[in-house]
């Protein structure tokens, strides 16, 4: 059994984004790191039109004592990690509370309505203002921009895992991340993922 090292037990984490951003993989990585330490991790996922950039949300319920139902109750999230800024707001509206925290990628993905001019995407200043009102603490990470510099925008999801580790609410560390990546990806991809993880950590520290 794991020693308790969670900011809350159980700890309710939501990782959200849109189809194609890799948030399902990010949830699996986090879940595997924690499972390796003996925690009970239940993952539940909801998919919108993921093939067309629809919302994708993963619920992770983490406990040192019990297996929990996969759905986080409304208003009970401890942390929201969002690969797309407006998805953070969407999740916080339903699952946020006075003590919830959030880590958000700053790169927007525009819906068809925004692209066609029917809808207006909010400015980053407005998003930060609203997020500040909906959370106890919020971090904004240029994850996609940094991932592009590494040669693959999908690495933004790994950067956010690194940022989550740096916040310190869950027992996530570099060694645990390396072990999971080494057994789930080909050897030639390990080091670039480690670099992305480190950049995510640095974005918080």
N, CA, C and O of each residue as an XYZ file, in Angstrom:
820
protein
N       0.834     -1.195      0.000
C       0.000      0.000      0.000
C       0.876      1.256      0.000
O       1.911      1.294      0.666
N       0.470      2.252     -0.728
C       1.261      3.475     -0.828
C       1.197      4.268      0.466
O       0.184      4.260      1.165
N       2.277      4.943      0.774
C       2.235      5.918      1.849
C       1.456      7.123      1.357
O       1.565      7.509      0.193
N       0.676      7.711      2.237
C      -0.147      8.832      1.799
C       0.735     10.022      1.435
O       1.496     10.518      2.266
N       0.631     10.465      0.220
C       1.393     11.625     -0.225
C       0.537     12.451     -1.178
O       1.045     13.071     -2.112
N      -0.757     12.448     -0.929
C      -1.691     13.188     -1.756
C      -2.126     14.449     -1.016
O      -2.230     14.445      0.211
N      -2.379     15.513     -1.748
C      -2.876     16.732     -1.118
C      -4.252     16.519     -0.509
O      -4.633     17.209      0.437
N      -4.994     15.569     -1.049
C      -6.284     15.150     -0.494
C      -6.443     13.678     -0.829
O      -5.908     13.209     -1.834
N      -7.161     12.956     -0.012
C      -7.354     11.530     -0.262
C      -8.823     11.185     -0.011
O      -9.266     11.184      1.137
N      -9.576     10.893     -1.062
C      -9.150     10.760     -2.454
C      -8.869     12.114     -3.103
O      -9.344     13.155     -2.651
N      -8.087     12.064     -4.171
C      -7.757     13.257     -4.935
C      -8.431     13.144     -6.293
O      -8.308     12.132     -6.982
N      -9.148     14.204     -6.669
C      -9.926     14.207     -7.904
C      -9.266     15.126     -8.938
O      -9.191     16.341     -8.751
N      -8.800     14.531    -10.008
C      -8.086     15.243    -11.074
C      -8.840     15.099    -12.381
O      -9.268     14.002    -12.740
N      -9.004     16.202    -13.091
C      -9.593     16.164    -14.431
C      -8.558     16.679    -15.426
O      -8.004     17.765    -15.256
N      -8.307     15.891    -16.461
C      -7.463     16.313    -17.574
C      -8.369     16.463    -18.783
O      -9.045     15.512    -19.179
N      -8.387     17.648    -19.370
C      -9.341     17.925    -20.442
C      -8.665     18.589    -21.629
O      -7.607     19.205    -21.501
N      -9.287     18.452    -22.769
C      -8.785     19.065    -23.992
C      -9.755     18.778    -25.111
O     -10.935     18.523    -24.867
N      -9.274     18.817    -26.322
C     -10.109     18.454    -27.465
C      -9.438     17.300    -28.193
O      -8.260     17.015    -27.980
N     -10.194     16.649    -29.044
C      -9.694     15.473    -29.734
C      -8.395     15.734    -30.469
O      -8.262     16.726    -31.186
N      -7.443     14.842    -30.285
C      -6.170     14.948    -30.973
C      -5.059     15.606    -30.184
O      -3.919     15.642    -30.647
N      -5.364     16.138    -28.984
C      -4.329     16.814    -28.203
C      -3.536     15.876    -27.306
O      -2.475     16.246    -26.804
N      -4.036     14.681    -27.105
C      -3.288     13.720    -26.308
C      -3.608     13.715    -24.833
O      -2.797     13.245    -24.035
N      -4.782     14.230    -24.437
C      -5.063     14.236    -23.013
C      -5.382     12.841    -22.471
O      -5.169     12.577    -21.288
N      -5.887     11.951    -23.319
C      -6.122     10.575    -22.863
C      -4.790      9.908    -22.531
O      -4.679      9.215    -21.520
N      -3.784     10.113    -23.374
C      -2.460      9.579    -23.085
C      -1.906     10.181    -21.801
O      -1.322      9.467    -20.985
N      -2.082     11.483    -21.613
C      -1.606     12.128    -20.391
C      -2.252     11.514    -19.160
O      -1.584     11.306    -18.147
N      -3.547     11.221    -19.237
C      -4.233     10.622    -18.087
C      -3.697      9.226    -17.803
O      -3.571      8.829    -16.644
N      -3.384      8.488    -18.849
C      -2.822      7.145    -18.674
C      -1.427      7.210    -18.039
O      -1.085      6.393    -17.183
N      -0.639      8.181    -18.466
C       0.703      8.329    -17.896
C       0.614      8.632    -16.404
O       1.272      7.984    -15.589
N      -0.203      9.622    -16.053
C      -0.359      9.981    -14.641
C      -0.885      8.795    -13.843
O      -0.381      8.490    -12.763
N      -1.898      8.132    -14.380
C      -2.467      6.988    -13.692
C      -1.456      5.883    -13.470
O      -1.421      5.283    -12.396
N      -0.628      5.604    -14.477
C       0.367      4.545    -14.347
C       1.459      4.896    -13.344
O       1.909      4.032    -12.591
N       1.887      6.149    -13.327
C       2.900      6.565    -12.348
C       2.387      6.329    -10.930
O       3.107      5.811    -10.077
N       1.152      6.708    -10.694
C       0.583      6.574     -9.349
C       0.264      5.127     -9.006
O       0.443      4.702     -7.865
N      -0.204      4.375     -9.985
C      -0.468      2.949     -9.743
C       0.816      2.210     -9.383
O       0.805      1.312     -8.542
N       1.915      2.587    -10.018
C       3.193      1.960     -9.718
C       3.589      2.148     -8.257
O       4.339      1.345     -7.702
N       3.085      3.210     -7.638
C       3.406      3.489     -6.241
C       2.411      2.849     -5.267
O       2.545      2.994     -4.052
N       1.426      2.148     -5.801
C       0.477      1.463     -4.945
C      -0.836      2.180     -4.724
O      -1.678      1.708     -3.960
N      -1.025      3.318     -5.385
C      -2.303      4.020     -5.246
C      -3.378      3.349     -6.095
O      -3.096      2.763     -7.140
N      -4.585      3.447     -5.631
C      -5.734      3.027     -6.416
C      -6.107      4.187     -7.343
O      -6.353      5.301     -6.879
N      -6.148      3.928     -8.628
C      -6.468      4.968     -9.604
C      -7.610      4.473    -10.487
O      -7.509      3.425    -11.124
N      -8.688      5.236    -10.515
C      -9.808      4.933    -11.399
C      -9.899      6.038    -12.433
O      -9.894      7.218    -12.082
N      -9.981      5.668    -13.706
C     -10.063      6.656    -14.781
C     -11.382      6.485    -15.521
O     -11.721      5.389    -15.966
N     -12.109      7.563    -15.645
C     -13.329      7.582    -16.446
C     -13.206      8.651    -17.509
O     -12.687      9.734    -17.239
N     -13.670      8.368    -18.708
C     -13.498      9.314    -19.808
C     -14.819      9.626    -20.487
O     -15.696      8.771    -20.615
N     -14.935     10.865    -20.917
C     -16.085     11.281    -21.722
C     -15.550     11.894    -22.997
O     -14.582     12.653    -22.978
N     -16.185     11.560    -24.101
C     -15.734     12.022    -25.410
C     -16.861     12.774    -26.100
O     -18.000     12.311    -26.153
N     -16.514     13.960    -26.635
C     -17.426     14.627    -27.543
C     -17.126     14.117    -28.943
O     -16.796     12.946    -29.128
N     -17.240     14.983    -29.910
C     -16.906     14.598    -31.291
C     -15.394     14.662    -31.446
O     -14.862     15.555    -32.107
N     -14.703     13.697    -30.826
C     -13.252     13.778    -30.708
C     -12.551     13.801    -32.062
O     -11.480     14.394    -32.194
N     -13.136     13.169    -33.058
C     -12.516     13.178    -34.377
C     -12.575     14.561    -35.021
O     -11.820     14.856    -35.947
N     -13.479     15.404    -34.521
C     -13.653     16.740    -35.112
C     -13.283     17.843    -34.125
O     -13.782     18.965    -34.215
N     -12.415     17.517    -33.197
C     -11.998     18.535    -32.240
C     -12.988     18.736    -31.116
O     -13.023     19.806    -30.509
N     -13.794     17.729    -30.827
C     -14.747     17.835    -29.730
C     -14.063     17.654    -28.377
O     -12.916     17.213    -28.303
N     -14.775     17.998    -27.320
C     -14.225     17.932    -25.970
C     -13.933     16.491    -25.564
O     -14.711     15.577    -25.838
N     -12.801     16.315    -24.908
C     -12.425     15.024    -24.344
C     -12.007     15.285    -22.897
O     -11.160     16.140    -22.637
N     -12.597     14.552    -21.963
C     -12.333     14.789    -20.551
C     -12.061     13.470    -19.842
O     -12.826     12.515    -19.972
N     -10.966     13.426    -19.092
C     -10.611     12.246    -18.309
C     -10.717     12.579    -16.825
O     -10.127     13.549    -16.349
N     -11.472     11.768    -16.109
C     -11.586     11.896    -14.655
C     -10.637     10.889    -14.016
O     -10.720      9.697    -14.311
N      -9.749     11.339    -13.159
C      -8.880     10.443    -12.401
C      -9.201     10.592    -10.919
O      -9.138     11.690    -10.366
N      -9.542      9.486    -10.292
C      -9.804      9.471     -8.850
C      -8.715      8.625     -8.204
O      -8.569      7.441     -8.509
N      -7.965      9.238     -7.321
C      -6.747      8.643     -6.775
C      -6.895      8.513     -5.265
O      -7.239      9.479     -4.584
N      -6.634      7.321     -4.746
C      -6.795      7.077     -3.317
C      -5.745      6.096     -2.830
O      -5.307      5.222     -3.578
N      -5.341      6.242     -1.578
C      -4.430      5.282     -0.963
C      -5.197      4.139     -0.307
O      -4.593      3.179      0.171
N      -6.530      4.238     -0.280
C      -7.301      3.288      0.517
C      -8.366      2.509     -0.222
O      -8.717      1.407      0.199
N      -8.896      3.050     -1.317
C     -10.063      2.399     -1.900
C     -10.180      2.674     -3.389
O      -9.686      3.683     -3.892
N     -10.846      1.754     -4.086
C     -11.211      1.961     -5.485
C     -12.511      2.751     -5.512
O     -13.479      2.382     -4.846
N     -12.537      3.827     -6.271
C     -13.692      4.725     -6.295
C     -14.417      4.641     -7.628
O     -13.884      4.116     -8.605
N     -15.630      5.159     -7.659
C     -16.365      5.234     -8.914
C     -15.620      6.159     -9.865
O     -14.943      7.081     -9.412
N     -15.727      5.936    -11.185
C     -14.893      6.697    -12.123
C     -15.337      8.134    -12.349
O     -14.575      8.922    -12.909
N     -16.516      8.492    -11.942
C     -17.013      9.836    -12.205
C     -16.823     10.728    -10.980
O     -17.303     10.408     -9.893
N     -16.127     11.835    -11.160
C     -15.967     12.805    -10.073
C     -17.298     13.520     -9.851
O     -17.910     13.976    -10.817
N     -17.761     13.631     -8.610
C     -19.010     14.367     -8.366
C     -18.875     15.831     -8.768
O     -17.791     16.407     -8.674
N     -19.962     16.422     -9.211
C     -19.965     17.841     -9.586
C     -19.487     18.687     -8.405
O     -19.875     18.459     -7.259
N     -18.646     19.654     -8.709
C     -18.142     20.560     -7.683
C     -17.062     19.993     -6.789
O     -16.765     20.581     -5.749
N     -16.451     18.850     -7.162
C     -15.520     18.182     -6.250
C     -14.117     17.965     -6.834
O     -13.348     17.173     -6.288
N     -13.775     18.634     -7.905
C     -12.422     18.487     -8.455
C     -11.413     19.220     -7.574
O     -11.703     20.289     -7.037
N     -10.228     18.631     -7.434
C      -9.124     19.301     -6.756
C      -8.198     20.016     -7.753
O      -7.616     21.054     -7.440
N      -8.074     19.442     -8.955
C      -7.189     20.003     -9.968
C      -7.779     19.767    -11.351
O      -8.300     18.691    -11.642
N      -7.691     20.781    -12.191
C      -8.063     20.660    -13.597
C      -6.828     20.978    -14.425
O      -6.232     22.045    -14.280
N      -6.449     20.055    -15.287
C      -5.352     20.261    -16.233
C      -5.971     20.332    -17.622
O      -6.601     19.375    -18.072
N      -5.795     21.459    -18.299
C      -6.482     21.681    -19.567
C      -5.490     21.941    -20.688
O      -4.625     22.811    -20.583
N      -5.630     21.169    -21.768
C      -4.788     21.391    -22.943
C      -5.340     22.487    -23.837
O      -4.680     22.896    -24.792
N      -6.532     22.964    -23.545
C      -7.155     24.036    -24.330
C      -7.837     24.981    -23.338
O      -8.582     24.517    -22.474
N      -7.604     26.293    -23.440
C      -8.039     27.220    -22.391
C      -9.538     27.245    -22.116
O      -9.948     27.235    -20.956
N     -10.366     27.279    -23.163
C     -11.804     27.370    -22.894
C     -12.367     26.066    -22.338
O     -13.406     26.069    -21.676
N     -11.681     24.945    -22.604
C     -12.113     23.690    -21.996
C     -11.911     23.737    -20.482
O     -12.674     23.125    -19.734
N     -10.889     24.458    -20.031
C     -10.704     24.636    -18.588
C     -11.922     25.312    -17.975
O     -12.416     24.882    -16.933
N     -12.402     26.358    -18.613
C     -13.577     27.056    -18.098
C     -14.810     26.162    -18.096
O     -15.601     26.179    -17.153
N     -14.962     25.391    -19.149
C     -16.116     24.504    -19.252
C     -16.144     23.494    -18.092
O     -17.192     23.230    -17.502
N     -14.974     22.945    -17.790
C     -14.890     21.954    -16.715
C     -15.056     22.612    -15.346
O     -15.754     22.083    -14.480
N     -14.418     23.762    -15.152
C     -14.514     24.438    -13.857
C     -15.944     24.845    -13.528
O     -16.338     24.860    -12.362
N     -16.707     25.171    -14.543
C     -18.106     25.565    -14.310
C     -18.875     24.450    -13.610
O     -19.710     24.714    -12.745
N     -18.594     23.218    -13.983
C     -19.326     22.083    -13.413
C     -18.618     21.431    -12.233
O     -19.275     20.965    -11.302
N     -17.302     21.391    -12.258
C     -16.577     20.596    -11.268
C     -15.729     21.426    -10.312
O     -15.121     20.876     -9.394
N     -15.678     22.743    -10.513
C     -14.869     23.604     -9.667
C     -15.485     23.857     -8.300
O     -16.634     23.505     -8.034
N     -14.688     24.477     -7.447
C     -15.104     24.853     -6.102
C     -14.113     25.893     -5.597
O     -13.201     26.281     -6.326
N     -14.279     26.341     -4.375
C     -13.449     27.439     -3.875
C     -11.976     27.073     -3.765
O     -11.123     27.960     -3.730
N     -11.660     25.766     -3.709
C     -10.271     25.370     -3.504
C      -9.641     24.679     -4.717
O      -8.505     24.213     -4.637
N     -10.348     24.610     -5.809
C      -9.809     23.938     -6.986
C      -8.638     24.729     -7.567
O      -8.596     25.957     -7.486
N      -7.692     24.000     -8.152
C      -6.562     24.622     -8.836
C      -6.576     24.179    -10.293
O      -7.212     23.186    -10.646
N      -5.873     24.921    -11.126
C      -5.897     24.603    -12.556
C      -4.554     24.911    -13.201
O      -3.873     25.873    -12.845
N      -4.196     24.068    -14.158
C      -3.028     24.285    -15.018
C      -3.548     24.284    -16.450
O      -4.198     23.329    -16.875
N      -3.269     25.336    -17.185
C      -3.886     25.507    -18.493
C      -2.857     25.834    -19.570
O      -2.030     26.730    -19.406
N      -2.922     25.100    -20.662
C      -2.172     25.440    -21.864
C      -2.762     26.720    -22.453
O      -3.979     26.905    -22.434
N      -1.919     27.593    -22.969
C      -2.420     28.873    -23.480
C      -2.830     28.832    -24.953
O      -3.449     29.781    -25.436
N      -2.510     27.779    -25.668
C      -2.793     27.747    -27.112
C      -4.260     27.407    -27.367
O      -4.710     26.323    -26.995
N      -5.022     28.318    -27.998
C      -6.426     28.035    -28.279
C      -6.591     27.107    -29.483
O      -5.739     27.057    -30.371
N      -7.684     26.390    -29.491
C      -8.123     25.650    -30.673
C      -9.514     26.171    -30.997
O     -10.437     26.038    -30.194
N      -9.657     26.753    -32.157
C     -10.898     27.439    -32.498
C     -11.948     26.470    -33.022
O     -11.671     25.600    -33.847
N     -13.161     26.652    -32.514
C     -14.286     25.863    -32.997
C     -14.718     26.356    -34.368
O     -14.279     27.412    -34.824
N     -15.573     25.591    -35.016
C     -16.099     25.990    -36.324
C     -16.819     27.328    -36.211
O     -16.728     28.169    -37.106
N     -17.538     27.520    -35.103
C     -18.258     28.777    -34.910
C     -17.338     29.975    -34.856
O     -17.673     31.034    -35.387
N     -16.188     29.831    -34.226
C     -15.217     30.915    -34.152
C     -14.577     31.142    -35.521
O     -14.418     32.281    -35.960
N     -14.215     30.053    -36.186
C     -13.584     30.168    -37.502
C     -14.509     30.844    -38.508
O     -14.057     31.626    -39.344
N     -15.803     30.544    -38.426
C     -16.772     31.122    -39.365
C     -17.183     32.541    -39.005
O     -17.852     33.215    -39.789
N     -16.787     32.994    -37.826
C     -17.134     34.345    -37.411
C     -18.434     34.449    -36.635
O     -18.828     35.547    -36.243
N     -19.107     33.332    -36.405
C     -20.364     33.363    -35.660
C     -20.139     33.551    -34.168
O     -20.985     34.118    -33.477
N     -19.010     33.081    -33.671
C     -18.674     33.195    -32.260
C     -17.340     33.910    -32.115
O     -16.534     33.945    -33.045
N     -17.121     34.476    -30.940
C     -15.860     35.157    -30.660
C     -15.108     34.410    -29.571
O     -15.657     34.127    -28.506
N     -13.864     34.096    -29.842
C     -13.032     33.425    -28.840
C     -12.541     34.478    -27.847
O     -12.067     35.534    -28.264
N     -12.645     34.211    -26.535
C     -12.220     35.218    -25.553
C     -10.722     35.477    -25.593
O      -9.938     34.614    -25.985
N     -10.344     36.668    -25.184
C      -8.916     37.003    -25.134
C      -8.255     36.260    -23.977
O      -8.929     35.837    -23.037
N      -6.943     36.105    -24.049
C      -6.225     35.438    -22.972
C      -6.339     36.240    -21.680
O      -6.400     35.660    -20.596
N      -6.368     37.561    -21.784
C      -6.543     38.374    -20.576
C      -7.872     38.054    -19.897
O      -7.936     37.913    -18.676
N      -8.927     37.943    -20.694
C     -10.239     37.600    -20.123
C     -10.228     36.196    -19.535
O     -10.778     35.962    -18.459
N      -9.601     35.261    -20.246
C      -9.536     33.889    -19.750
C      -8.807     33.833    -18.406
O      -9.249     33.137    -17.492
N      -7.712     34.550    -18.283
C      -6.969     34.559    -17.029
C      -7.784     35.199    -15.912
O      -7.742     34.745    -14.769
N      -8.517     36.242    -16.238
C      -9.370     36.898    -15.245
C     -10.447     35.938    -14.749
O     -10.647     35.793    -13.543
N     -11.133     35.290    -15.673
C     -12.204     34.358    -15.291
C     -11.653     33.160    -14.527
O     -12.253     32.709    -13.552
N     -10.514     32.649    -14.970
C      -9.910     31.506    -14.285
C      -9.511     31.889    -12.864
O      -9.643     31.092    -11.935
N      -9.026     33.106    -12.706
C      -8.659     33.569    -11.374
C      -9.840     33.604    -10.427
O      -9.693     33.363     -9.228
N     -11.010     33.904    -10.965
C     -12.212     33.961    -10.139
C     -12.766     32.573     -9.816
O     -13.469     32.388     -8.823
N     -12.440     31.608    -10.665
C     -12.999     30.265    -10.510
C     -12.074     29.300     -9.768
O     -12.468     28.168     -9.487
N     -10.858     29.728     -9.447
C      -9.881     28.818     -8.842
C      -9.206     29.460     -7.635
O      -9.219     30.679     -7.459
N      -8.622     28.602     -6.817
C      -7.762     29.092     -5.740
C      -6.401     29.503     -6.285
O      -5.790     30.454     -5.798
N      -5.930     28.779     -7.299
C      -4.655     29.081     -7.954
C      -4.713     28.563     -9.376
O      -5.308     27.518     -9.639
N      -4.097     29.294    -10.296
C      -4.094     28.875    -11.699
C      -2.744     29.197    -12.321
O      -2.163     30.255    -12.079
N      -2.262     28.261    -13.128
C      -0.998     28.426    -13.849
C      -1.280     28.343    -15.343
O      -2.074     27.515    -15.788
N      -0.630     29.199    -16.108
C      -0.827     29.247    -17.556
C       0.502     28.931    -18.235
O       1.500     29.624    -18.039
N       0.491     27.862    -19.040
C       1.719     27.320    -19.611
C       1.646     27.381    -21.134
O       0.652     26.970    -21.732
N       2.711     27.897    -21.757
C       2.774     27.919    -23.226
C       3.238     26.551    -23.730
O       4.263     26.437    -24.401
N       2.465     25.522    -23.394
C       2.908     24.148    -23.628
C       3.036     23.825    -25.115
O       4.039     23.251    -25.538
N       2.049     24.182    -25.896
C       2.116     23.860    -27.323
C       3.263     24.596    -28.000
O       3.985     24.014    -28.809
N       3.432     25.867    -27.672
C       4.520     26.641    -28.272
C       5.873     26.015    -27.963
O       6.732     25.912    -28.838
N       6.057     25.598    -26.716
C       7.317     24.965    -26.340
C       7.473     23.596    -27.001
O       8.573     23.208    -27.396
N       6.364     22.876    -27.116
C       6.418     21.556    -27.750
C       6.779     21.660    -29.225
O       7.497     20.811    -29.753
N       6.286     22.689    -29.886
C       6.636     22.914    -31.293
C       8.148     23.100    -31.437
O       8.748     22.624    -32.401
N       8.753     23.788    -30.480
C      10.205     23.984    -30.511
C      10.945     22.647    -30.390
O      12.063     22.492    -30.881
N      10.291     21.685    -29.724
C      10.888     20.357    -29.583
C      10.620     19.478    -30.801
O      11.157     18.376    -30.913
N       9.785     19.975    -31.710
C       9.558     19.255    -32.953
C       8.231     18.544    -33.076
O       7.945     17.958    -34.120
N       7.390     18.579    -32.012
C       6.108     17.882    -32.084
C       5.116     18.523    -31.112
O       5.301     18.434    -29.898
N       4.065     19.167    -31.629
C       3.125     19.857    -30.739
C       2.414     18.940    -29.752
O       1.944     19.406    -28.714
N       2.324     17.650    -30.053
C       1.636     16.731    -29.155
C       2.365     16.612    -27.822
O       1.768     16.191    -26.831
N       3.645     16.975    -27.778
C       4.411     16.911    -26.538
C       3.921     17.924    -25.502
O       4.364     17.906    -24.353
N       3.019     18.796    -25.906
C       2.411     19.715    -24.937
C       1.713     18.976    -23.809
O       1.668     19.462    -22.679
N       1.166     17.801    -24.110
C       0.500     17.051    -23.044
C       1.507     16.585    -21.995
O       1.205     16.584    -20.801
N       2.699     16.191    -22.436
C       3.739     15.766    -21.498
C       4.246     16.956    -20.681
O       4.537     16.819    -19.493
N       4.350     18.112    -21.315
C       4.748     19.307    -20.574
C       3.773     19.594    -19.445
O       4.187     19.992    -18.356
N       2.483     19.398    -19.690
C       1.500     19.647    -18.642
C       1.584     18.606    -17.539
O       1.300     18.915    -16.382
N       1.967     17.380    -17.872
C       2.219     16.379    -16.831
C       3.396     16.833    -15.958
O       3.350     16.708    -14.735
N       4.440     17.355    -16.590
C       5.563     17.895    -15.827
C       5.148     19.049    -14.935
O       5.574     19.137    -13.784
N       4.320     19.931    -15.464
C       3.822     21.050    -14.659
C       3.012     20.549    -13.475
O       3.139     21.064    -12.365
N       2.176     19.542    -13.715
C       1.386     18.951    -12.630
C       2.303     18.377    -11.553
O       2.045     18.539    -10.361
N       3.372     17.708    -11.974
C       4.331     17.174    -11.007
C       4.950     18.288    -10.174
O       5.137     18.137     -8.967
N       5.269     19.413    -10.824
C       5.936     20.513    -10.129
C       5.041     21.201     -9.107
O       5.532     21.731     -8.111
N       3.755     21.199     -9.342
C       2.830     21.829     -8.385
C       2.875     21.104     -7.039
O       2.716     21.731     -5.991
N       3.089     19.801     -7.063
C       3.360     19.076     -5.835
C       2.169     18.511     -5.093
O       2.306     18.098     -3.942
N       1.001     18.481     -5.720
C      -0.176     17.941     -5.038
C      -0.283     16.424     -5.171
O      -1.033     15.782     -4.436
N       0.458     15.864     -6.097
C       0.477     14.423     -6.316
C       1.921     13.937     -6.327
O       2.816     14.684     -6.722
N       2.165     12.696     -5.899
C       3.533     12.174     -5.875
C       4.006     11.726     -7.260
O       4.195     10.538     -7.520
N       4.187     12.703     -8.127
C       4.692     12.465     -9.478
C       6.134     12.956     -9.531
O       6.422     14.066     -9.084
N       7.028     12.163    -10.060
C       8.409     12.615    -10.173
C       9.021     12.124    -11.480
O       8.434     11.334    -12.218
N      10.205     12.618    -11.727
C      10.877     12.343    -13.003
C      11.188     10.859    -13.173
O      11.032     10.316    -14.266
N      11.623     10.206    -12.112
C      11.957      8.789    -12.218
C      10.729      7.939    -12.534
O      10.781      7.033    -13.366
N       9.629      8.247    -11.857
C       8.393      7.517    -12.134
C       7.914      7.740    -13.549
O       7.433      6.818    -14.207
N       8.049      8.980    -14.018
C       7.657      9.301    -15.392
C       8.522      8.512    -16.379
O       8.005      7.929    -17.332
N       9.824      8.495    -16.151
C      10.718      7.784    -17.056
C      10.365      6.297    -17.127
O      10.360      5.713    -18.211
N      10.074      5.692    -15.995
C       9.744      4.272    -15.982
C       8.503      3.976    -16.819
O       8.468      3.004    -17.574
N       7.492      4.820    -16.678
C       6.251      4.613    -17.438
C       6.489      4.828    -18.926
O       6.039      4.028    -19.747
N       7.192      5.902    -19.283
C       7.460      6.191    -20.684
C       8.308      5.082    -21.320
O       8.076      4.695    -22.465
N       9.281      4.581    -20.574
C      10.192      3.572    -21.113
C       9.470      2.273    -21.462
O       9.895      1.556    -22.368
N       8.402      1.968    -20.766
C       7.703      0.718    -21.073
C       6.486      0.906    -21.975
O       5.866     -0.072    -22.392
N       6.142      2.150    -22.275
C       4.976      2.382    -23.136
C       5.333      2.986    -24.488
O       4.494      3.022    -25.389
N       6.564      3.461    -24.640
C       6.974      4.071    -25.904
C       8.271      3.449    -26.379
O       9.009      2.850    -25.596
N       8.545      3.595    -27.664
C       9.796      3.069    -28.212
C      10.980      3.840    -27.636
O      10.845      4.999    -27.242
N      12.132      3.192    -27.592
C      13.310      3.762    -26.938
C      13.709      5.108    -27.524
O      14.206      5.975    -26.804
N      13.496      5.292    -28.828
C      13.915      6.537    -29.461
C      13.055      7.733    -29.060
O      13.415      8.873    -29.354
N      11.919      7.491    -28.392
C      11.032      8.586    -27.991
C      11.189      8.968    -26.524
O      10.612      9.957    -26.072
N      11.964      8.192    -25.785
C      12.042      8.418    -24.341
C      12.667      9.767    -24.018
O      12.112     10.528    -23.225
N      13.810     10.077    -24.618
C      14.536     11.290    -24.222
C      13.783     12.569    -24.582
O      13.810     13.533    -23.817
N      13.112     12.591    -25.732
C      12.357     13.800    -26.084
C      11.189     13.999    -25.133
O      10.821     15.133    -24.824
N      10.606     12.904    -24.668
C       9.540     13.017    -23.671
C      10.091     13.482    -22.322
O       9.437     14.244    -21.610
N      11.278     13.028    -21.978
C      11.906     13.496    -20.741
C      12.185     14.989    -20.813
O      11.996     15.707    -19.831
N      12.636     15.460    -21.975
C      12.890     16.890    -22.142
C      11.601     17.688    -21.996
O      11.592     18.741    -21.359
N      10.516     17.194    -22.580
C       9.226     17.880    -22.465
C       8.763     17.910    -21.009
O       8.263     18.930    -20.535
N       8.928     16.803    -20.310
C       8.564     16.752    -18.888
C       9.348     17.800    -18.101
O       8.773     18.538    -17.301
N      10.661     17.864    -18.330
C      11.508     18.820    -17.617
C      11.092     20.261    -17.903
O      11.123     21.103    -17.006
N      10.709     20.545    -19.131
C      10.281     21.906    -19.463
C       8.963     22.250    -18.776
O       8.731     23.393    -18.384
N       8.098     21.234    -18.636
C       6.871     21.463    -17.894
C       7.143     21.771    -16.437
O       6.530     22.668    -15.857
N       8.069     21.022    -15.845
C       8.457     21.298    -14.461
C       9.008     22.717    -14.329
O       8.644     23.449    -13.408
N       9.880     23.095    -15.246
C      10.513     24.428    -15.199
C       9.492     25.541    -15.369
O       9.691     26.641    -14.853
N       8.404     25.278    -16.082
C       7.399     26.321    -16.301
C       6.680     26.704    -15.002
O       6.115     27.793    -14.899
N       6.705     25.813    -14.024
C       6.096     26.109    -12.734
C       7.129     26.647    -11.757
O       6.847     27.588    -11.015
N       8.305     26.070    -11.747
C       9.328     26.458    -10.779
C      10.101     27.680    -11.221
O      10.999     28.132    -10.512
